[in-house]
């Protein structure tokens, strides 16, 4: 790291050339209230005590750091899985929603909205709203509502209203658009719990700080197991990028740690059916921030595609865009087929059924140049219950013998 390079957000809300707050005037007061108060609120002793207590006793943290022996034997390195799939609600998303619901209460908000793709953030938001007795509205693409039906049912059981987004590709991008429209119309009463490390400043930093508990635990857990508090590699899937942001946070300035991102190549990077944003994308504005996104030459967003609902997004978080452009992080893209093979492999070799998003990170392990005895942490961001229908359909269509 050079003296002039920082991988953290600047006071003006930028990661290098990416970030900022590009928002309608009607949202300015809301975003400004969060920006001017979030650091003071989350640093308060009472906030930290409540946050940490809920992470421990409600979420079930710390999540284990598990040495996957079969995978380690295959790659000749020590492959550790950070088991975010074992959190309450089944993914890393709950870390952020617990933090943001506590923030929303201190901001005096009575109504919560959220967007969701794979449904895990929607479930996590509905969960904390039920816990805190706040109204909850979750926007979800109509396509994702069908392919993630179990999570829709969970949100409804928890008392949330799930509103379908019927525009565009009817996936995560469109759900986010609908959530922003709602926020504009209900700015005074409503807090928008963004689930990814995306959106106008300070959201990318806010989400990252709440997810940073992941890398904080990795440091002491790895030292406990190996005597070394830093891994040689941290690997995470990335759409908007909250799980990767959390897994990377405490290693951003440590050049001994290689940061590896896995994107969704869909049916192939050059197939026209992909969500490999950092590879296919260019600089532009989406959902309130300057970042890398898939767009045409005249700035129209290119519809993304991935079998994975959580990675089906045309942009990437501004921190990740900066990490990639600066060379601090490297990125590979895995196809639907490669991710599915990784799902089957982990299920059969380790007895763990991962989320389809996470499987993209597992699918690229053979590309990153692992050496014998390297310590590699893969952030297992979620469990695969929500994807079972997708898995079974894929297996049937491809005549895979289990």
C-alpha positions in Angstrom: 0.0 0.0 0.0 1.3 3.4 -0.9 0.9 6.5 1.2 -1.6 8.0 -1.3 -3.8 4.9 -1.6 -6.7 4.2 0.8 -9.2 1.5 0.5 -11.6 3.0 3.0 -14.2 5.6 2.3 -13.1 9.3 2.2 -14.8 12.1 4.2 -16.6 13.1 0.9 -17.9 9.6 0.5 -15.7 8.2 -2.2 -13.5 5.1 -2.7 -11.0 6.5 -5.1 -13.1 7.6 -8.1 -16.1 5.6 -7.0 -18.9 6.3 -4.5 -20.6 9.6 -3.7 -24.3 10.3 -3.3 -26.3 10.8 -6.5 -29.8 11.2 -5.3 -33.1 13.0 -6.0 -33.6 16.2 -4.0 -36.5 14.7 -2.1 -34.1 12.2 -0.5 -31.4 14.6 0.4 -32.7 15.3 3.9 -32.9 11.5 4.7 -29.5 10.6 3.4 -27.9 13.7 5.0 -29.4 12.8 8.3 -27.9 9.3 8.1 -24.6 10.7 6.9 -24.2 13.3 9.6 -25.3 11.0 12.5 -24.3 7.4 11.7 -20.8 7.4 13.0 -21.7 9.1 16.2 -24.7 6.7 16.8 -22.9 3.5 16.1 -19.9 4.4 18.2 -22.0 5.1 21.3 -21.4 2.6 24.1 -25.1 1.8 24.5 -25.4 1.1 20.7 -22.4 -1.2 20.7 -23.5 -3.1 23.7 -27.0 -3.7 22.2 -25.5 -4.6 18.8 -23.0 -7.0 20.2 -25.5 -8.6 22.5 -27.9 -9.3 19.7 -25.1 -10.6 17.5 -24.1 -13.0 20.3 -27.5 -14.1 21.7 -29.8 -13.6 18.8 -27.7 -14.2 15.6 -25.5 -16.8 17.2 -22.1 -15.3 16.6 -19.3 -15.9 16.3 -19.9 -18.1 13.3 -17.4 -21.0 13.1 -14.3 -21.0 11.0 -14.2 -24.6 9.6 -11.3 -26.4 8.0 -12.8 -28.2 5.0 -10.6 -31.2 4.8 -11.8 -32.7 1.5 -11.5 -29.4 -0.3 -8.1 -28.8 1.4 -6.8 -32.2 0.1 -8.1 -31.4 -3.4 -6.3 -28.0 -3.7 -3.3 -28.7 -1.5 -4.0 -25.7 0.7 -5.8 -25.2 3.9 -9.3 -24.2 2.9 -11.3 -22.7 5.7 -15.0 -21.9 5.4 -16.4 -18.9 7.4 -19.7 -20.3 8.3 -22.1 -17.4 7.8 -24.7 -19.9 6.7 -25.0 -20.9 10.4 -26.3 -17.5 11.4 -29.9 -17.0 12.4 -31.8 -16.7 9.1 -29.1 -18.6 7.2 -26.8 -15.9 5.8 -24.5 -13.0 6.6 -27.4 -10.5 5.9 -28.6 -10.5 9.5 -25.4 -8.7 10.7 -26.3 -5.6 8.8 -30.0 -5.6 9.5 -29.5 -5.9 13.2 -27.2 -2.8 13.0 -29.5 -0.8 10.7 -32.7 -1.5 12.8 -30.9 -0.2 15.9 -29.9 2.9 13.8 -33.4 3.4 12.5 -34.9 3.3 16.0 -32.4 6.0 17.1 -33.4 8.1 14.1 -37.0 7.8 15.1 -38.2 5.8 12.1 -41.4 3.7 12.4 -41.5 2.1 8.9 -38.8 -0.1 7.2 -38.4 -0.9 3.6 -35.9 -3.1 1.9 -35.0 -4.7 -1.5 -34.0 -8.3 -1.9 -32.8 -10.6 -4.7 -32.1 -14.1 -3.3 -34.5 -13.3 -0.4 -31.9 -13.5 2.4 -31.8 -9.8 3.0 -35.6 -9.7 2.9 -35.8 -12.4 5.5 -33.2 -10.7 7.6 -35.0 -7.4 7.4 -38.4 -9.0 8.2 -36.8 -10.8 11.1 -35.4 -7.7 12.8 -38.7 -5.8 12.1 -40.6 -8.5 13.9 -38.1 -8.3 16.7 -38.5 -4.6 17.1 -42.2 -4.4 16.2 -41.8 -2.1 13.1 -43.7 -2.2 9.9 -41.8 -4.0 7.1 -42.2 -3.7 3.3 -39.9 -5.8 1.1 -39.6 -5.2 -2.7 -38.6 -8.2 -4.7 -38.4 -8.9 -8.4 -41.4 -10.9 -9.8 -38.9 -13.4 -11.3 -37.1 -13.8 -7.9 -40.4 -14.3 -6.1 -40.9 -17.4 -8.1 -37.4 -18.8 -7.9 -37.0 -18.0 -4.2 -40.4 -19.0 -3.0 -39.2 -20.5 0.4 -37.8 -17.1 1.4 -41.0 -15.3 0.3 -42.9 -17.6 2.6 -40.5 -16.9 5.5 -40.9 -13.1 5.0 -44.7 -13.4 5.1 -44.5 -15.6 8.2 -42.5 -12.9 9.9 -45.2 -10.3 9.1 -43.5 -8.5 6.1 -45.4 -7.3 3.1 -43.6 -8.6 -0.1 -44.2 -6.3 -3.1 -43.3 -7.6 -6.6 -41.3 -5.5 -9.0 -42.8 -6.0 -12.4 -40.5 -3.7 -14.5 -37.4 -4.5 -16.4 -35.9 -7.9 -15.8 -38.1 -8.2 -12.7 -35.0 -9.0 -10.5 -32.8 -7.2 -7.9 -32.2 -4.0 -9.9 -35.9 -3.5 -10.4 -36.7 -4.2 -6.8 -34.2 -1.6 -5.8 -35.8 0.9 -8.1 -39.2 0.3 -6.5 -37.7 0.6 -3.0 -36.2 4.0 -3.8 -39.5 5.2 -5.2 -41.2 4.2 -2.0 -38.5 6.0 0.1 -39.1 9.2 -1.9 -42.8 9.1 -1.2 -42.4 8.3 2.5 -39.1 10.0 3.4 -40.1 11.3 6.8 -41.3 8.1 8.4 -39.2 5.5 6.6 -35.7 4.0 6.9 -34.4 2.1 3.9 -32.3 -0.9 5.0 -30.1 -1.4 2.0 -28.7 -4.9 2.0 -25.6 -4.6 -0.2 -22.5 -2.4 0.0 -24.1 -0.2 -2.7 -26.2 3.0 -2.8 -25.5 6.6 -1.9 -22.9 7.5 0.7 -22.9 6.6 3.6 -24.7 3.3 2.8 -21.7 1.4 1.4 -19.6 2.3 4.5 -22.5 1.7 6.9 -23.2 -1.8 5.6 -19.5 -2.6 5.5 -19.0 -1.6 9.1 -21.8 -3.8 10.3 -20.5 -6.7 8.2 -16.9 -6.1 9.4 -17.6 -8.5 12.3 -16.9 -11.3 9.8 -13.2 -10.3 9.2 -12.8 -9.3 12.8 -13.7 -12.9 13.8 -11.6 -14.4 11.0 -8.4 -12.8 12.5 -8.7 -14.2 16.0 -10.2 -17.5 14.8 -7.4 -18.2 12.4 -4.7 -17.2 14.9 -6.3 -19.6 17.4 -6.1 -22.4 14.9 -2.8 -21.7 13.1 -0.9 -19.1 15.1 -1.3 -16.7 12.1 -3.9 -14.0 12.3 -4.1 -13.3 8.6 -5.0 -15.6 5.7 -3.1 -15.7 2.5 -6.3 -15.4 0.6 -9.9 -14.3 1.4 -12.4 -15.4 -1.3 -16.0 -14.1 -1.5 -18.7 -13.9 -4.1 -19.8 -10.4 -5.2 -23.0 -8.9 -6.5 -23.5 -5.7 -4.6 -20.9 -7.0 -2.3 -21.8 -6.9 1.4 -20.4 -10.3 2.3 -17.2 -9.6 0.5 -16.9 -6.2 2.1 -17.3 -7.7 5.6 -14.8 -10.5 4.9 -12.2 -8.1 3.5 -12.6 -5.1 5.9 -9.9 -5.9 8.5 -7.5 -7.0 5.7 -7.9 -4.0 3.3 -4.5 -2.5 4.2 -2.6 -5.8 4.8 -0.8 -6.6 1.5 0.0 -10.1 2.9 -3.7 -11.0 2.2 -4.9 -11.6 -1.3 -8.4 -10.4 -1.8 -10.4 -12.5 -4.4 -13.8 -11.7 -5.8 -16.1 -14.1 -7.6 -18.7 -12.8 -10.0 -21.5 -14.5 -11.9 -20.6 -15.3 -15.6 -24.1 -16.7 -16.1 -24.1 -18.6 -19.4 -20.7 -17.2 -20.2 -19.0 -13.8 -20.0 -19.5 -13.0 -23.6 -22.8 -14.8 -24.0 -25.0 -11.8 -23.5 -26.4 -13.6 -20.4 -24.0 -12.6 -17.7 -23.6 -10.6 -14.5 -19.8 -10.2 -14.6 -20.0 -6.5 -13.8 -16.4 -5.7 -13.2 -15.3 -7.5 -16.3 -18.0 -6.2 -18.7 -18.8 -3.0 -16.9 -17.7 0.6 -17.2 -17.9 3.7 -14.9 -21.4 5.0 -14.4 -24.1 5.8 -11.8 -26.6 3.3 -10.5 -28.8 3.5 -7.4 -27.2 6.6 -6.0 -23.5 5.9 -6.5 -20.7 6.1 -9.1 -19.4 2.6 -9.7 -18.8 0.0 -12.3 -21.9 -1.2 -14.1 -23.0 -3.0 -17.2 -24.3 -0.4 -19.7 -24.5 0.4 -23.3 -22.4 3.1 -25.0 -25.2 5.6 -24.4 -25.5 4.7 -20.7 -28.5 2.4 -20.8 -28.2 -0.4 -18.2 -27.7 -3.8 -19.7 -30.0 -6.4 -18.1 -27.9 -8.9 -16.0 -28.4 -12.6 -15.9 -27.4 -15.3 -13.4 -29.0 -18.5 -12.2 -28.2 -17.0 -8.8 -30.8 -14.4 -7.7 -28.4 -12.7 -5.3 -25.7 -12.0 -8.0 -28.2 -11.0 -10.7 -27.2 -7.3 -10.5 -25.7 -5.0 -13.1 -23.5 -3.1 -10.7 -20.9 -3.7 -8.0 -20.3 -1.8 -4.7 -18.0 1.2 -5.1 -15.5 -0.2 -2.6 -15.1 -3.3 -4.7 -14.9 -1.2 -7.9 -12.0 0.7 -6.3 -10.3 -2.5 -5.0 -10.4 -4.0 -8.5 -9.3 -0.8 -10.4 -6.5 -0.2 -8.0 -5.3 -3.8 -8.3 -5.8 -4.5 -4.6 -8.4 -7.2 -5.4 -8.6 -9.7 -8.2 -11.8 -11.0 -9.8 -12.9 -14.1 -11.7 -16.3 -15.0 -13.0 -17.9 -18.5 -12.7 -20.7 -19.7 -14.9 -24.0 -21.2 -13.8 -22.7 -24.6 -14.6 -19.4 -24.2 -12.7 -21.3 -22.9 -9.7 -23.7 -25.8 -9.8 -20.8 -28.3 -9.9 -19.3 -26.5 -6.8 -22.7 -26.9 -5.0 -22.7 -30.6 -5.6 -19.1 -31.0 -4.7 -19.4 -29.2 -1.3 -22.6 -31.0 -0.5 -21.1 -34.4 -1.2 -17.6 -33.8 0.2 -18.3 -31.8 3.3 -22.0 -32.3 4.0 -22.7 -28.6 3.5 -25.3 -27.4 1.0 -24.2 -23.8 0.1 -26.2 -21.0 -1.3 -25.8 -20.6 -5.1 -24.2 -17.2 -4.6 -21.5 -18.7 -2.3 -20.9 -21.5 -4.8 -19.4 -19.0 -7.3 -16.6 -18.4 -4.8 -15.9 -22.1 -4.4 -16.0 -22.5 -8.2 -12.9 -20.3 -8.8 -10.6 -21.8 -6.2 -8.6 -23.6 -9.0 -7.8 -20.4 -10.8 -6.1 -18.2 -8.1 -2.8 -20.0 -7.9 -2.9 -21.6 -4.5 0.3 -22.9 -3.0 0.8 -25.8 -0.6 0.0 -24.8 3.0 -1.6 -21.5 2.0 -4.4 -20.5 4.4 -7.5 -19.7 2.4 -10.8 -18.4 3.9 -13.9 -18.7 1.7 -16.8 -16.7 3.1 -19.6 -19.2 3.0 -22.2 -16.4 2.9 -25.4 -18.4 3.0 -27.0 -21.8 3.1 -28.6 -23.5 0.2 -32.1 -24.2 1.5 -33.6 -21.3 -0.5 -32.0 -22.7 -3.7 -33.1 -26.4 -3.5 -35.8 -26.0 -6.1 -33.3 -24.4 -8.5 -30.8 -27.2 -7.7 -33.3 -30.0 -8.3 -34.5 -28.5 -11.5 -31.0 -28.0 -12.8 -30.0 -31.6 -11.9 -33.1 -33.0 -13.6 -32.6 -30.9 -16.8 -29.0 -31.9 -17.1 -29.5 -35.6 -16.2 -27.0 -35.4 -13.4 -26.7 -38.7 -11.4 -26.5 -38.0 -7.7 
